[in-house]
Amino acid sequence: MKRITQFALILLVGTSMYAQQDAQTSMYFFNPLQFNPGYAGSRGSLNITGVSRAQWVGWDGAPNTQFLSIHAPVVRQDIGVGANIAYDKIGSRSAFTAMANFAYHMQLNNDDLKLSLGLSGGIQQYGYDFSNLIATDLTDPNYTNTFSQTKANFGFGAYLYAHNFYAGLSVPRLIKRNIDNSTGNAYLQRHIFITGGYVYKVNSILDLKPSVLVKYTGGGPAIADLNVSAHLFNRFWIGGLYRTTDCAGVNFAYQIKDFCMVGYSFDFPLNGKMLNQWGTHEIMVSFDLNGKNNAVQSPRYF
């Protein structure tokens, strides 16, 4: 049983919601399909990636999120198809998204520079249920409120990439959706994602990969995730993250085989407001499965 706190009220029954609402992940660079449909098929293999995130561990009702994506190239690598799902739970609020993705990849020069344009379509489910909460004021009309809705949504994205560089722009959900059945004044907003990364080869042992993800929605501040990773012996990733609003973190990944990678990240707060919690933990597993006629690209940076 969880107590209704100011934290829950702000997130669940505020009269308007303009801040970042899409579930976030610190290892965004391992799962770009979650926010950009143009990424579908860009790895040249059947890719399956799963991420589980437990945020602010130790707080009752803290965010807990799972991501899963699958995508692959078809038709001589020119077209990518895929699907991604996300489930996010914060207190008594839950959100589920399932999207199908289609991308067309265009060769821009004689080297390996490509531009991919992607579209996505699917469902977005949002709901809350206060029946399992302990209320300090039983006359509060929100005490017995429940709400659930499932609506269609669509998105688009552009993804420019080469072997050692990428940049992307996307709006994964174009349609604003009402998320409150009482005031009718709370919405899931459109989010704009801008991302980029580059690999600098230091020597035969070490590569450096800086990357950034900027998230913006109307009425709220832009949030930037800045990450720098060291890639060692084509097997190990060791990185540091800074998020402009609230935290820093470290992340690690290991390429077990050419087709399998696992990763872990830990975020810790910097704003001094997070008490009685043990940080944010994230686990990632990714598989790349190639057909007999497809050469394995090693290492894979993006």
N, C-alpha and C positions, 0 to 999 in steps of 0.2 A: 504494500500500500504506500502510496506516495502523497506527500502533502502539496497542496496548491501553493506555489510560491510566486513571487513577483516575476521570476525568470519564466515560469510556465505561462503566466498571464500575458506577458509581453509577446511570447512566441505564438500563443494559441488564440487569444481572444482580443488582441489589439484592434482598435478601430481601423487602423490602416497598417499595411506592411510594405515597406519600401526597401528594406535592407537585403543583403544577400540571402537568398532562400534555397538555391540549389545546394545539394549536399556536396561538401568539399572533400578533397583527398590530397594528401601531401605528396604521394607518388603519382601525380598527374601525368608525368612524362612516360610512365609505363602503360597508361590506359587512355590515350587521347580520344578514342572513339566515344567515351562517355560524354564528351562535350562537343565533338566535331565529327559529323558524318562524313566529311571529306577524307578522313583517315582510313575509311574502309578499304581494305585490299592493298594498302600501301606497303605492307611488309613483304609481299610476294609469297605468302604462305597462309595456310589456315592457322589463325591465331586465336587462342582462347585465354583470356585473362580474367582472374578473379581477385577482388580486393575486399578485405574486411577491416573496418575502422571502428575503434572504440574511443570516443572522445571524452576527455575530462573524467577519466576513470576514478570512481569513488563518489561521484555525485549521483544522487537519485534522479532518474529521468534524463541523464546526460545523453547526447546524441550517439546513436549506434547505426552504422551504415554498412551495407553490402553492395558491391558492384560486380557485374558479370558482363563480359562482352565476348562476342565471337564474330570473326570476319575473315574474308578470303577474296583473292582475285579470281575472276572468271573471264572467259572470252579473251584469251591471249594477254592477260594482265591489264587490259584496258579498262575493265569494269570491276569495281569492288562491291561486294554485298556483305551485309552483316546485321547483327542485332545486339542491343545492349539493354540491360535492365538495372535498376537501382531501387533499393528499399532503404528508407530512412525513417528512424523512429526517434522522437524527442519527447520525453514525458508521455503524455497521452495523445500526442499527435503522431500520425504516421503518413508516409507518402510513398507511393510506388509508381515507377515509370518503366514502360516497356516500349522500345522504339526499334523499327526496322530501318536499315540504312542502305542507300545506293549511292555510289560514287563513280564518276567518269574521270579517268586519268589521261592527261595529255602530255606528250613529250614536247618539251620546249626548245631543246637544242640537241646537238650531237653527243653530248655527254650524258649525264644521268639526271638532269634537272627536269622535274615534272610538276604539273599543276593539276590538282584534283578538285573537282566541284562535286559536292555531296548534298543529298536531300535525305530527310528522315521523316517518318510518320509513325504514330503509335498512340498509346493511351497514357493518361496521367491520372492517377487516383490519389485523392487526398481525403483525410478524415481525422476526427478526434472523438474521444470518448472519455468523459470525466467521471463515469460511474464508479471507477475503482479508486477515486481520490478521497482523502479525508479533508473536509471543508471546515474552516474555522467559523464561517458564517453560513448557516444552513439556509438563510433567506436569499443568498446569492443565486440569481436565476441561471447562472452559468453552471451551477453545481450538477445538474442533471442533463446538461446538453450533450448530444451526440450529433455527429454530422459525417456524411460520407458521400463522395461523388466520384464518378469516373467519366472523363471527357477525352475526346481526341485532341491531339496536338501535332504540330509539324515543326521542322527545323531545317536549317541549311548551314553549310560550311564550305570554306575554301581552304585548301591545304597545299602549300608549295614546299617541295622537298627534293633533296639530293642525298647522296651517301653520307655527307657530313654536315647537313644544314636542313632546318625546317622552319616554317612560319605558317601560322594559321589564324583565321578569323571565322567565328561561328556564332550563331544564335540558335541554340539547340531546341528552344521551345518558343515559337513565334506568337502564340495566342495567349493573352492574359486570361487567367481563370479565377473566378470568385472562390474564396475558400472560407466563407463565413455565411451561415444561413440565418443569422440574426440581423446584423447591421447591413449586410450586403456591400460593405465598404472595404473588404480585405481581399487582396488579389495575389496570386502568384505572378510575379512580374517577369518581363523578358530580361534575359541575362545575355550580355555580350562577352565573349571570350576571345582574347587575343593572346597568342602563344608563339614562342620562338625558341630555337636552340641551335647551338653550333658545337662541333667537335674540333678541337685543336690537338693535333698529334704532336706530342712532345718528343717521344722517341719510340722505340720498338716495344717498350714495356708500358708506357704511360700515355693515356689520352685524357684531356680535360674537356668536360662538357658543361658549359653554363647554359641555363635555360630559364625561361620566365613564363608565367601564366598570369595575365591580368584579367580580372573579373569586374564587370560593371553592370549595374542596373539603375534605372532612373530614380532619383531621389536619395540615393545612398552613395557612400564613398567608393571609389575604385579600390580594389584590393589586389595587391601584387604578390605572387609567390615567386621568390627568387631562389634558385638552386644552382649549386656548383658541385659537379660530381667528378671524381677521379676514377678512370677506368684502368685497371691494372691487369696485365697479363691476359687480356681478352676474356677475363673470367669474373673479376671482382669489380663491383661498383661501391664507392664510398662517397657520400655526399653530405652537404650541409644546406639547410633550408632557412630562409627568413621570410615570414609573412608580415606585411606592413602593418596589419591591424593589431596583432596580439601575440605572436609566438615565434620561436625559432625551433629548429629540429635537426636531427641527423637521420640518415637513411643508409641502408646497406642492401646489396643484392649480390647473388652468386649465380653464375651461369653453370648449372650442374652438368648439362649436356648442351649440344647445339640446339636441342628442341625444348629445353626446360630451364626456367629461371625462377628463383624464389627471392623475395625481398622483405625487408622490415624497416619501419620508420618509427621514430619517437619524437613527439613534439612537446615542448615545455613552454608555459606561459611567460610573457614578458611584461604584461600590463599590471601585475601586482594585485589583481582582483580575484584570481582563482585560488581559493583556499580549500583545504581538505580534499585535494584531488591529486592523482598520481600521473598526470600527463595524458597524452593521447598516443595510442598505439595502433599501428596499421600493419597488416600482413598482405603480401601479394604473391600470387603464383601465376606464371605465364607459360604457355606451351605454343611452340611453332611447329606445325606438322607440314612437311613438304611431300609432294608427289614424286614419283620416281624420275620424272623428267625435269624436275626443278632443282637447280643448284642451290645449296645452302649458303646464304650470305652470312659470313662470320668475320668480324663481330657485327651484330645488329645494334645500332646506336639509337634508333627511333622505332 
